[in-house]
């Protein structure tokens, strides 16, 4: 018997977007901007930072294992019961717990090819059979995904909006898809970019549906700027949450993350500024892309993905931008060899990116 299972040996290690520190160290310069990882360019919620500073002297104590105060805050905000809420170390942390809680050896998973790479890693690590369904026009092909449902299907993953395409499925599409999904199948609706998409008239906010077999995942990493604290949360039927909470690590997330999350939920001004900055930045980049003739995928997240002729062109654009001090994300690891994702930055960062792109083109 091998020490390491074969499906683990075959896994490819996740490669995150390049950090500013690594780029500066390699180049010996310190003027890089990072538009690669969909982080909040405004930083973190000031109220969250204030609460973290207050709580530093208590980090010798373990966190509240139940996460009661944060879960209660979330329950009140979204008008649900405490028993419907779980928290974890980022949405990926909760995804991992979902896998360990609900999957049996013969269960199958359905996902979309080219979608969020974090789920792909977790699904492949499970050792279960996975049906990866190709996207259609950079969108989830829900009809083909429904056709893959069998008696063994246990989990279906949908990121809405999707990362890295920025596209989303609308209400009628979700309703039609859901009508084909048996009650015994869990649907993971990953709404990491919910705050940026919620005002779309036809966006299917999963909190309106409240289906017993749907698990909603959201995060504090994007709109609230708490990526470094790894804080996510999930909503579902109390029976699902009860079993998830049996399996999740007992002291996850950290005490600082829990305190920061509670404070961030009260920071309406920061959230408003984040959304306004994102909207203006998105409009600026789209206008410039149209002038330059750069193809892109319309996005309702905090990034926009550009389409290039082939892998070679995408690689050259990425490398030349890096030489000019701009870090973006080429999406070959996601399976999109000719796509480049650009996070919306501060106004001056967006301007610098476009200036550099014009010089390259």
C-alpha positions as CSV (number, residue, x, y, z in Angstrom):
1,X,0.0,0.0,0.0
2,X,1.5,3.4,-1.0
3,X,1.9,6.0,1.7
4,X,0.5,8.7,-0.5
5,X,-2.7,8.0,-2.4
6,X,-2.4,8.2,-6.2
7,X,-5.0,10.9,-6.5
8,X,-2.9,13.1,-4.2
9,X,0.3,12.5,-6.0
10,X,-1.4,13.6,-9.2
11,X,-2.5,16.9,-7.7
12,X,-1.0,20.1,-9.0
13,X,0.0,22.6,-6.3
14,X,-2.1,25.8,-6.3
15,X,-0.1,28.8,-7.5
16,X,-1.4,32.1,-6.2
17,X,-1.0,35.4,-8.0
18,X,2.5,36.8,-7.7
19,X,3.1,39.0,-4.6
20,X,4.5,42.5,-4.8
21,X,7.4,41.4,-2.5
22,X,8.6,38.6,-4.8
23,X,8.4,40.8,-7.9
24,X,10.3,43.6,-6.1
25,X,12.9,41.2,-4.7
26,X,13.6,39.7,-8.2
27,X,13.8,43.1,-9.9
28,X,15.5,45.0,-7.1
29,X,12.9,47.7,-7.4
30,X,10.0,48.8,-5.2
31,X,7.5,50.5,-7.4
32,X,5.2,47.5,-8.3
33,X,1.4,47.6,-8.3
34,X,-0.6,44.4,-7.9
35,X,-3.7,43.8,-9.9
36,X,-3.6,40.1,-9.8
37,X,-5.5,38.6,-6.8
38,X,-8.8,40.5,-6.6
39,X,-7.9,42.2,-3.3
40,X,-9.5,45.3,-2.0
41,X,-7.3,48.3,-3.2
42,X,-8.6,50.5,-0.3
43,X,-7.1,48.1,2.2
44,X,-9.2,46.8,5.1
45,X,-12.2,48.1,6.9
46,X,-11.0,50.8,9.4
47,X,-13.5,49.5,12.0
48,X,-12.1,46.0,11.6
49,X,-8.5,47.3,12.0
50,X,-9.5,49.2,15.1
51,X,-11.0,46.1,16.6
52,X,-8.0,44.0,15.7
53,X,-5.7,46.4,17.6
54,X,-8.0,46.3,20.6
55,X,-7.9,42.5,20.6
56,X,-4.2,41.9,20.2
57,X,-3.5,41.6,24.0
58,X,-5.9,38.6,24.1
59,X,-4.3,36.5,21.4
60,X,-2.9,34.2,24.2
61,X,-6.5,32.9,24.5
62,X,-8.2,30.5,22.2
63,X,-11.0,31.8,20.0
64,X,-14.6,31.2,20.8
65,X,-15.0,27.6,19.4
66,X,-18.6,28.3,18.4
67,X,-18.0,31.7,16.8
68,X,-21.2,32.7,18.5
69,X,-20.9,36.5,18.3
70,X,-20.0,36.6,14.6
71,X,-22.5,34.0,13.7
72,X,-25.2,35.9,15.6
73,X,-24.2,39.2,13.8
74,X,-24.5,37.4,10.4
75,X,-27.8,35.9,11.4
76,X,-29.2,39.2,12.3
77,X,-27.9,41.0,9.2
78,X,-29.4,38.4,6.8
79,X,-32.6,37.7,8.8
80,X,-31.9,34.0,9.6
81,X,-31.4,31.9,12.7
82,X,-28.1,31.3,14.4
83,X,-28.4,27.6,13.6
84,X,-28.3,28.5,9.9
85,X,-24.8,30.0,10.0
86,X,-21.3,28.5,10.0
87,X,-17.9,30.3,9.7
88,X,-14.5,29.2,8.6
89,X,-11.0,30.1,7.4
90,X,-12.1,31.6,4.1
91,X,-14.8,30.1,1.9
92,X,-12.3,27.4,0.9
93,X,-12.0,26.4,4.5
94,X,-15.8,25.7,4.6
95,X,-15.6,24.0,1.2
96,X,-13.0,21.6,2.7
97,X,-15.3,20.9,5.6
98,X,-18.2,20.3,3.3
99,X,-16.2,17.6,1.4
100,X,-15.2,15.9,4.6
101,X,-18.7,16.0,6.0
102,X,-20.9,14.8,3.2
103,X,-18.8,12.8,0.6
104,X,-18.8,9.1,0.7
105,X,-16.4,6.9,-1.4
106,X,-18.8,6.4,-4.3
107,X,-20.3,9.9,-4.4
108,X,-19.7,12.1,-7.4
109,X,-19.1,15.8,-7.9
110,X,-20.1,18.1,-10.7
111,X,-18.2,21.3,-11.4
112,X,-17.4,23.7,-14.3
113,X,-14.1,23.4,-16.1
114,X,-12.2,26.7,-15.8
115,X,-14.0,28.0,-12.8
116,X,-12.5,28.7,-9.3
117,X,-9.3,26.8,-9.0
118,X,-9.6,26.5,-5.2
119,X,-12.6,24.2,-5.5
120,X,-10.8,22.3,-8.3
121,X,-8.0,21.5,-5.9
122,X,-10.3,20.4,-3.1
123,X,-12.5,18.3,-5.4
124,X,-9.4,16.5,-6.9
125,X,-8.0,16.0,-3.4
126,X,-11.2,14.2,-2.3
127,X,-10.5,11.2,-4.5
128,X,-14.1,11.1,-5.7
129,X,-15.3,11.0,-9.3
130,X,-15.7,14.4,-10.8
131,X,-17.5,15.5,-13.9
132,X,-15.9,18.7,-15.2
133,X,-18.3,20.4,-17.6
134,X,-16.8,22.9,-20.1
135,X,-18.1,26.5,-20.0
136,X,-20.1,28.0,-22.8
137,X,-19.2,31.6,-23.9
138,X,-17.3,31.9,-20.6
139,X,-20.4,31.1,-18.6
140,X,-21.6,28.0,-16.7
141,X,-23.4,25.5,-19.0
142,X,-26.1,24.6,-16.5
143,X,-28.0,22.4,-19.0
144,X,-24.9,20.2,-19.6
145,X,-24.2,20.2,-15.8
146,X,-27.8,19.0,-15.2
147,X,-27.3,16.2,-17.8
148,X,-24.3,14.9,-15.7
149,X,-26.5,14.2,-12.6
150,X,-26.6,10.5,-11.7
151,X,-27.8,8.4,-8.8
152,X,-24.3,9.0,-7.3
153,X,-24.2,12.8,-7.6
154,X,-23.7,14.4,-4.1
155,X,-22.2,17.9,-4.7
156,X,-22.6,20.5,-7.5
157,X,-20.4,23.6,-7.3
158,X,-21.4,26.9,-8.8
159,X,-19.5,30.2,-8.3
160,X,-21.8,33.1,-8.8
161,X,-20.3,35.4,-10.0
162,X,-17.6,33.2,-11.3
163,X,-13.9,33.6,-10.8
164,X,-12.0,34.0,-13.1
165,X,-14.5,35.0,-15.8
166,X,-16.7,37.4,-13.8
167,X,-19.9,36.1,-15.4
168,X,-23.0,35.1,-13.5
169,X,-26.0,32.9,-13.9
170,X,-29.4,34.8,-13.6
171,X,-32.6,34.0,-11.7
172,X,-34.4,32.2,-14.5
173,X,-31.3,30.1,-15.4
174,X,-30.9,29.0,-11.8
175,X,-34.6,28.3,-11.3
176,X,-34.6,26.1,-14.4
177,X,-31.4,24.3,-13.3
178,X,-32.6,23.8,-9.7
179,X,-35.8,22.1,-11.0
180,X,-33.6,19.3,-12.4
181,X,-31.6,18.8,-9.2
182,X,-32.7,16.0,-6.7
183,X,-33.2,17.1,-3.1
184,X,-30.4,14.6,-2.1
185,X,-27.8,16.6,-4.0
186,X,-26.0,19.5,-2.3
187,X,-25.5,22.7,-4.4
188,X,-22.6,24.9,-3.2
189,X,-23.3,28.4,-4.3
190,X,-20.1,30.3,-3.9
191,X,-21.0,34.0,-3.7
192,X,-17.5,35.3,-2.8
193,X,-18.2,38.4,-5.0
194,X,-21.8,38.8,-3.8
195,X,-21.5,42.4,-2.7
196,X,-20.4,43.5,-6.2
197,X,-23.2,41.6,-8.0
198,X,-26.2,41.9,-5.6
199,X,-27.7,44.9,-7.3
200,X,-28.0,43.2,-10.7
201,X,-31.7,43.0,-11.2
202,X,-31.7,39.4,-12.3
203,X,-29.0,38.2,-9.9
204,X,-30.3,35.1,-7.9
205,X,-29.4,36.0,-4.3
206,X,-29.4,32.6,-2.7
207,X,-30.7,34.0,0.6
208,X,-34.1,34.6,-1.1
209,X,-34.4,30.9,-2.1
210,X,-33.5,29.2,1.2
211,X,-33.6,25.7,-0.3
212,X,-32.8,22.9,2.1
213,X,-30.1,21.5,-0.2
214,X,-28.3,24.7,-1.0
215,X,-25.2,25.9,0.9
216,X,-24.3,29.6,0.4
217,X,-20.7,30.6,0.8
218,X,-19.4,34.2,1.2
219,X,-16.3,35.9,2.3
220,X,-14.8,38.9,4.1
221,X,-11.8,38.8,1.8
222,X,-13.0,40.9,-1.1
223,X,-15.5,43.7,-0.3
224,X,-14.3,44.1,3.3
225,X,-10.5,43.7,2.6
226,X,-9.8,41.0,5.1
227,X,-8.0,38.5,2.8
228,X,-5.0,38.1,5.1
229,X,-7.2,37.0,8.0
230,X,-8.9,34.2,6.1
231,X,-12.5,34.6,7.1
232,X,-15.6,33.2,5.4
233,X,-19.1,32.2,6.3
234,X,-21.9,29.9,5.1
235,X,-25.7,29.7,5.2
236,X,-27.7,26.6,5.0
237,X,-30.5,24.5,6.6
238,X,-29.8,23.9,10.3
239,X,-29.3,20.2,9.8
240,X,-26.5,20.8,7.3
241,X,-24.9,23.4,9.5
242,X,-25.1,21.2,12.5
243,X,-23.2,18.5,10.8
244,X,-20.7,20.9,9.3
245,X,-20.0,22.3,12.7
246,X,-19.2,18.8,14.0
247,X,-16.5,18.4,11.5
248,X,-14.9,21.8,11.2
249,X,-11.8,22.5,13.3
250,X,-13.0,23.8,16.7
251,X,-10.9,27.0,16.9
252,X,-11.4,28.2,13.4
253,X,-11.3,31.0,12.4
254,X,-8.9,32.9,14.7
255,X,-10.1,35.3,17.4
256,X,-8.8,38.3,15.5
257,X,-10.6,37.2,12.4
258,X,-13.9,36.8,14.3
259,X,-13.6,40.2,16.0
260,X,-12.6,41.9,12.7
261,X,-15.6,40.3,10.9
262,X,-18.1,41.6,13.5
263,X,-16.7,45.1,13.2
264,X,-16.5,45.0,9.3
265,X,-20.2,44.2,9.1
266,X,-20.9,47.6,10.7
267,X,-18.6,49.5,8.3
268,X,-21.2,50.7,5.8
269,X,-19.1,53.6,4.7
270,X,-16.1,51.4,3.8
271,X,-18.3,49.0,1.8
272,X,-20.0,51.9,0.0
273,X,-16.6,53.4,-0.9
274,X,-15.3,50.0,-2.1
275,X,-18.3,49.5,-4.4
276,X,-18.1,53.0,-5.8
277,X,-14.4,52.7,-6.5
278,X,-14.9,49.4,-8.1
279,X,-17.7,50.7,-10.4
280,X,-15.7,53.8,-11.5
281,X,-12.6,51.6,-12.1
282,X,-14.5,49.1,-14.1
283,X,-16.0,51.8,-16.3
284,X,-12.6,53.3,-16.9
285,X,-11.0,50.0,-17.9
286,X,-13.9,49.1,-20.2
287,X,-13.7,52.4,-21.9
288,X,-10.0,52.1,-22.5
289,X,-10.2,48.5,-23.7
290,X,-12.8,49.6,-26.2
291,X,-10.5,52.3,-27.5
292,X,-7.6,49.9,-27.7
293,X,-9.6,47.1,-29.2
294,X,-8.8,44.8,-26.4
295,X,-11.4,42.0,-26.0
296,X,-12.8,41.3,-22.5
297,X,-15.5,39.4,-20.7
298,X,-18.2,41.6,-19.1
299,X,-17.8,41.2,-15.3
300,X,-19.9,41.9,-12.3
301,X,-17.1,41.3,-9.8
302,X,-14.0,43.3,-8.7
303,X,-11.9,42.2,-11.7
304,X,-12.2,42.0,-15.5
305,X,-10.7,39.3,-17.7
306,X,-9.2,40.1,-21.1
307,X,-9.1,37.8,-24.1
308,X,-5.9,37.5,-26.2
309,X,-5.2,35.8,-29.5
310,X,-3.3,32.8,-28.0
311,X,-1.2,31.6,-25.1
312,X,1.9,33.2,-26.5
313,X,0.4,36.7,-26.7
314,X,-1.1,36.5,-23.2
315,X,2.3,35.4,-21.9
316,X,4.1,38.3,-23.6
317,X,1.6,40.8,-22.4
318,X,1.9,39.6,-18.8
319,X,5.7,39.5,-18.8
320,X,5.9,43.0,-20.4
321,X,3.5,44.4,-17.9
322,X,5.6,42.9,-15.1
323,X,8.7,44.6,-16.5
324,X,6.8,47.9,-16.3
325,X,5.9,47.3,-12.6
326,X,2.3,46.0,-13.1
327,X,1.4,42.5,-11.8
328,X,-1.7,40.9,-13.4
329,X,-2.9,37.3,-13.5
330,X,-2.4,35.1,-16.5
331,X,-5.0,32.3,-16.2
332,X,-3.2,29.3,-17.6
333,X,-3.5,27.6,-14.2
334,X,-7.3,27.9,-14.5
335,X,-7.2,26.3,-17.9
336,X,-7.6,29.5,-19.8
337,X,-4.3,29.9,-21.7
338,X,-5.2,33.0,-23.6
339,X,-6.9,35.0,-20.8
340,X,-5.5,37.6,-18.4
341,X,-7.4,38.7,-15.3
342,X,-7.0,42.3,-14.0
343,X,-8.2,43.3,-10.6
344,X,-9.7,46.7,-10.3
345,X,-7.3,49.0,-8.4
346,X,-7.0,52.5,-7.1
347,X,-7.6,55.2,-9.8
348,X,-3.8,55.8,-10.2
349,X,-3.2,52.1,-10.4
350,X,-5.8,51.6,-13.2
351,X,-4.2,54.6,-15.0
352,X,-0.7,53.1,-14.7
353,X,-1.9,49.8,-16.0
354,X,-3.6,51.3,-19.0
355,X,-0.5,53.5,-19.7
356,X,1.8,50.5,-19.6
357,X,-0.6,48.4,-21.7
358,X,-0.7,51.1,-24.4
359,X,3.1,51.2,-24.5
360,X,3.2,47.5,-24.9
361,X,0.6,47.3,-27.6
